[in-house]
Amino acid sequence: MPLPERIRGVREAYGLTQADVADVLDIAPSSYGQMERNATTASYKSLQKIADALGVSLLFLLDTKNQKMTE
């Protein structure tokens, strides 16, 4: 599963909207949506922030072969 789909799947599994995550990151929902869609080109720092906002480890978030969506 590609990284953007993994991030979206984890977010949805925790019942969060893009706006919820954007609020935690203190950015506009449209900016978060763009980050989620372009996750494969995101920096380590950005991915760590997304993982923190979702309440999961970065390793769990990056484990795209893992079908489990909650940690």
C-alpha positions as CSV (number, residue, x, y, z in Angstrom):
1,M,0.0,0.0,0.0
2,P,1.4,3.4,-0.9
3,L,2.4,5.8,1.9
4,P,-0.4,8.3,1.2
5,E,-3.0,5.5,1.5
6,R,-1.4,4.3,4.7
7,I,-1.6,7.7,6.3
8,R,-5.2,8.2,5.2
9,G,-6.1,4.7,6.4
10,V,-4.5,5.2,9.8
11,R,-6.1,8.6,10.2
12,E,-9.5,7.2,9.3
13,A,-9.1,4.2,11.6
14,Y,-8.6,6.6,14.5
15,G,-11.8,8.5,13.5
16,L,-9.9,11.6,12.6
17,T,-10.6,14.0,9.8
18,Q,-8.0,15.9,7.8
19,A,-9.2,19.0,9.7
20,D,-8.6,17.3,13.1
21,V,-5.0,16.5,12.1
22,A,-4.4,19.9,10.6
23,D,-5.6,21.5,13.9
24,V,-3.0,19.5,15.9
25,L,-0.4,20.5,13.4
26,D,-1.6,24.1,13.5
27,I,-1.9,24.3,9.7
28,A,-4.8,24.8,7.3
29,P,-6.8,21.6,6.4
30,S,-6.0,22.2,2.8
31,S,-2.2,22.2,3.6
32,Y,-2.6,18.9,5.5
33,G,-4.5,17.4,2.7
34,Q,-1.7,18.3,0.4
35,M,0.8,16.8,2.8
36,E,-1.2,13.6,3.0
37,R,-1.5,13.3,-0.8
38,N,2.2,14.0,-1.4
39,A,3.5,12.0,1.5
40,T,6.0,10.1,-0.6
41,T,8.0,13.4,-1.1
42,A,7.5,14.6,2.5
43,S,10.5,15.2,4.7
44,Y,11.3,13.1,7.8
45,K,10.4,16.0,10.0
46,S,6.9,16.3,8.3
47,L,6.3,12.6,8.5
48,Q,7.2,12.6,12.2
49,K,4.8,15.5,12.8
50,I,2.0,13.6,11.1
51,A,2.8,10.4,13.1
52,D,2.7,12.4,16.3
53,A,-0.6,14.0,15.4
54,L,-2.1,10.6,14.6
55,G,-0.7,9.2,17.9
56,V,1.4,6.5,16.3
57,S,5.1,5.9,15.9
58,L,6.8,6.9,12.7
59,L,7.9,3.3,12.1
60,F,4.3,2.2,12.3
61,L,3.2,4.9,9.9
62,L,5.9,3.9,7.4
63,D,5.2,0.2,7.6
64,T,3.2,0.2,4.4
65,K,3.2,-3.6,4.2
66,N,1.3,-3.8,7.5
67,Q,-2.5,-4.0,6.9
68,K,-3.3,-3.2,10.5
69,M,-4.3,0.5,10.8
70,T,-4.1,0.9,14.5
71,E,-1.1,0.6,16.7
